Amino acid sequence: GNSGFYLRGRYEVQIEYEPLTSNPPERRIGSIYGRITPKDMPRTPGQWESFDVTLVGRTVTVVRNGVTTIDHQEIEGITGGALDANEGEPGPFYIQGDHTGGLSFRNITVSVPKR
């Protein structure tokens, strides 16, 4: 399967289980598609995975299955499939649904830090 979860409609967290030869590291599971390569972790097709993603401005942290794989790194621009290039503006979350199937999502929670 190949899918993604978009933050503010501009930055894709890649979620995929294609053969490793199909994608370079910056386009594999847990990456910020085409921008940031995550710390390498074992792939677990057929098992639920958890992702905790924190985005503040353009700085992102990704925790996959309890392991920090991207730690406070700046995203240098929008990723493919972005709705627009207005990086300073609020935007929606959305799940990419136009690629190969086989992925399911559950328990999506969005929280905003208290000010």
N, C-alpha and C positions, 0 to 999 in steps of 0.2 A: 504494500500500500504506500501511497504517497499523498500527503496532505500538509496542512499548515494551520497555524493559529495566528491571526494578525492582531497586533497591538496598535491601537489608535488607527487601524486601517492602513498603516504605513510600514510596519516592520513585521516580517514573517518569522515566527519560530517554526522551523522545519520539523515535521513529524513524518518519518518514512521508515520502511523496512525493505528497501530494494537491495539487490546485491551491492556489496561495497564497491565493486567496479563500475557501478552505474553513476556514481556521484563523487565529486571531489569532496574533501573533508568539510569545506565551508558550505556544503549543500546537503549534509547528512543530518540525521536525527539530533535535535537539540541545538542546531546552529541558528544563528540569525542569518537567514538565507543569503548566501553570497557575500556576507559581510564579516561574520565572526565565527571562527571554528571553536567548537566546545572541547573541553577536556574529554578524551576518549574514554568510553565506558562500554561494557559488553552490551550487545544487542539482545533483546529478549522478545522476539516475535511471538505472538499468541498469549502474552501476559500483559496485564494492566501495568501501565507506567504512570508515575506522577510527575508533574512539572509544577514548580512554584516559580513564577516569573515576576520580577519587580522591575518596573520601568519608571525612572524619574528623569524628566527631561529626555535626553538621548542616552542616558546611562542605564545599562541593563545588567541584571543578575539572573541567571537561570540555575535552578536546583532541580536536578532530575533524579528521582528515586532517592532523595535525601542527600545527594552529592552535588556540591557546587561545581558546575561545569563551565560557567561563564561568570566571572566575578567582577562586577562594577566596571564593565567596559563600555566605551562610547560607541554608539552606532553611527557610522560616518555616512549618513544618508539613507533614503528610503530603499526598500527592497522591491524586487519585481512583484507586480500585482498590486502595488499600493494604489489606494483610491485617489490620492492627490499628494502633493509635495509640501503641504502646509504643516511642517514638523512642529511648530510651536502651538498649534491649535489642538483642542480635544478631538477625539475621533472614536469610532466604534471598534469593538472587537468583532472579528468574524472568522469563521472556519472556512478554509478553502475546500471547495467541494467539486472541483472540475478535473481532478486527477484520478489515478487508479484507486480502486476501492479497498476494502478490507480493514479500514480503521474505524473505530467507534470512540465516542467521547461520552464521559459521564462526570458528574460532580464538578461542574465548572463554577467556580466562585470568584467573584470580583470584589475587592475591597479597596477602599480609599483611606489613606492614612489620616488620622485626626490632626487638625492644625492647631 
